[in-house]
Amino acid sequence: MVATQPGVRRTRRAGLQAAAARPGRLQPNDLDLQRIAQALDQRVRYRYVTPLVEGVESGYQISSPCCSRNVDRDGGVILIARLIYLEQHDEWLLYRKDHRGGAWVLHSCARRLADMLCHLRDDPARVFWP
């Protein structure tokens, strides 16, 4: 685990790649991991819990303690979102976790990671931070 700004933890998994060769394209990479962590520090919902950002194949997974108790009555860690980069299309996909169905559901797609982070950070419909 690598410490970042207060309130967000990030980890490296096997296969985490350096961004030196093609910054912002090979996923996951340290630069985008840091951008996601910074965006989560500015989120509107549940600012008092510490989310975890992990590198996964072609992107990132975000989990967080369930402080609302809507999903986990004991307040355990739940999956929040996945950001996947499709290199062949130069596009980001943002998934939310359907906790009742147990599946990842496509929420939106965009060419820029910053556009995806706005959805995750603001979350007015509470689809990511239930």
C-alpha positions as a Python dict, from the first residue, in 0.01 Angstrom:
ca = {
    (1, 'M'): (0, 0, 0),
    (2, 'V'): (125, 347, -85),
    (3, 'A'): (10, 647, 116),
    (4, 'T'): (-131, 945, -70),
    (5, 'Q'): (-331, 1243, 38),
    (6, 'P'): (-535, 1214, 356),
    (7, 'G'): (-853, 1017, 319),
    (8, 'V'): (-760, 792, 25),
    (9, 'R'): (-553, 478, 15),
    (10, 'R'): (-414, 330, -302),
    (11, 'T'): (-246, -2, -363),
    (12, 'R'): (-37, -165, -629),
    (13, 'R'): (-125, -503, -762),
    (14, 'A'): (90, -733, -968),
    (15, 'G'): (113, -586, -1314),
    (16, 'L'): (93, -219, -1215),
    (17, 'Q'): (287, -50, -1491),
    (18, 'A'): (496, 264, -1499),
    (19, 'A'): (354, 551, -1700),
    (20, 'A'): (690, 647, -1848),
    (21, 'A'): (646, 474, -2184),
    (22, 'R'): (304, 617, -2275),
    (23, 'P'): (170, 839, -1998),
    (24, 'G'): (-200, 795, -1933),
    (25, 'R'): (-239, 503, -2172),
    (26, 'L'): (-96, 186, -2018),
    (27, 'Q'): (-334, 94, -1742),
    (28, 'P'): (-302, 85, -1453),
    (29, 'N'): (-29, 345, -1395),
    (30, 'D'): (85, 562, -1106),
    (31, 'L'): (-15, 893, -1265),
    (32, 'D'): (-380, 798, -1319),
    (33, 'L'): (-393, 623, -982),
    (34, 'Q'): (-293, 953, -822),
    (35, 'R'): (-551, 1147, -1028),
    (36, 'I'): (-827, 913, -910),
    (37, 'A'): (-713, 942, -547),
    (38, 'Q'): (-718, 1323, -571),
    (39, 'A'): (-1068, 1321, -722),
    (40, 'L'): (-1192, 1095, -442),
    (41, 'D'): (-1053, 1340, -186),
    (42, 'Q'): (-1296, 1595, -334),
    (43, 'R'): (-1603, 1370, -339),
    (44, 'V'): (-1935, 1494, -208),
    (45, 'R'): (-2060, 1177, -34),
    (46, 'Y'): (-1906, 998, 262),
    (47, 'R'): (-1601, 1217, 299),
    (48, 'Y'): (-1535, 1065, 642),
    (49, 'V'): (-1449, 715, 513),
    (50, 'T'): (-1124, 612, 348),
    (51, 'P'): (-1176, 457, 4),
    (52, 'L'): (-921, 223, -150),
    (53, 'V'): (-808, 255, -513),
    (54, 'E'): (-649, -57, -661),
    (55, 'G'): (-500, -125, -1000),
    (56, 'V'): (-677, -401, -1191),
    (57, 'E'): (-633, -525, -1545),
    (58, 'S'): (-678, -227, -1781),
    (59, 'G'): (-791, 8, -1505),
    (60, 'Y'): (-884, 66, -1142),
    (61, 'Q'): (-1124, -58, -879),
    (62, 'I'): (-1254, 152, -590),
    (63, 'S'): (-1387, 10, -265),
    (64, 'S'): (-1489, 179, 57),
    (65, 'P'): (-1632, 107, 401),
    (66, 'C'): (-2014, 113, 386),
    (67, 'C'): (-2092, 384, 640),
    (68, 'S'): (-2457, 425, 532),
    (69, 'R'): (-2525, 60, 620),
    (70, 'N'): (-2750, 44, 311),
    (71, 'V'): (-2544, -235, 152),
    (72, 'D'): (-2356, -386, 446),
    (73, 'R'): (-2525, -355, 785),
    (74, 'D'): (-2196, -413, 961),
    (75, 'G'): (-2021, -131, 774),
    (76, 'G'): (-1780, -362, 593),
    (77, 'V'): (-1589, -272, 279),
    (78, 'I'): (-1799, -268, -39),
    (79, 'L'): (-1714, -226, -406),
    (80, 'I'): (-1793, 122, -536),
    (81, 'A'): (-1673, 155, -897),
    (82, 'R'): (-1447, 30, -1174),
    (83, 'L'): (-1274, 246, -1431),
    (84, 'I'): (-1158, 52, -1737),
    (85, 'Y'): (-956, 196, -2024),
    (86, 'L'): (-1017, 51, -2371),
    (87, 'E'): (-696, 128, -2555),
    (88, 'Q'): (-826, 15, -2894),
    (89, 'H'): (-1107, 275, -2871),
    (90, 'D'): (-916, 534, -2664),
    (91, 'E'): (-1211, 539, -2426),
    (92, 'W'): (-1282, 507, -2053),
    (93, 'L'): (-1570, 302, -1914),
    (94, 'L'): (-1710, 373, -1570),
    (95, 'Y'): (-1896, 90, -1396),
    (96, 'R'): (-2101, 100, -1078),
    (97, 'K'): (-2160, -203, -858),
    (98, 'D'): (-2516, -337, -848),
    (99, 'H'): (-2502, -479, -497),
    (100, 'R'): (-2841, -649, -515),
    (101, 'G'): (-2762, -823, -842),
    (102, 'G'): (-2395, -872, -764),
    (103, 'A'): (-2283, -743, -1104),
    (104, 'W'): (-2095, -449, -1252),
    (105, 'V'): (-2321, -216, -1453),
    (106, 'L'): (-2192, 26, -1716),
    (107, 'H'): (-2266, 380, -1601),
    (108, 'S'): (-2095, 595, -1865),
    (109, 'C'): (-1810, 621, -2112),
    (110, 'A'): (-1586, 906, -2224),
    (111, 'R'): (-1255, 980, -2388),
    (112, 'R'): (-1116, 1163, -2084),
    (113, 'L'): (-1057, 1017, -1739),
    (114, 'A'): (-1145, 1357, -1587),
    (115, 'D'): (-1500, 1325, -1726),
    (116, 'M'): (-1545, 989, -1555),
    (117, 'L'): (-1408, 1121, -1227),
    (118, 'C'): (-1673, 1397, -1219),
    (119, 'H'): (-1948, 1132, -1213),
    (120, 'L'): (-1774, 938, -940),
    (121, 'R'): (-1689, 1243, -730),
    (122, 'D'): (-2028, 1419, -743),
    (123, 'D'): (-2269, 1120, -760),
    (124, 'P'): (-2600, 1314, -720),
    (125, 'A'): (-2812, 998, -773),
    (126, 'R'): (-2607, 798, -518),
    (127, 'V'): (-2536, 516, -761),
    (128, 'F'): (-2171, 480, -654),
    (129, 'W'): (-2189, 581, -287),
    (130, 'P'): (-2518, 417, -175),
}
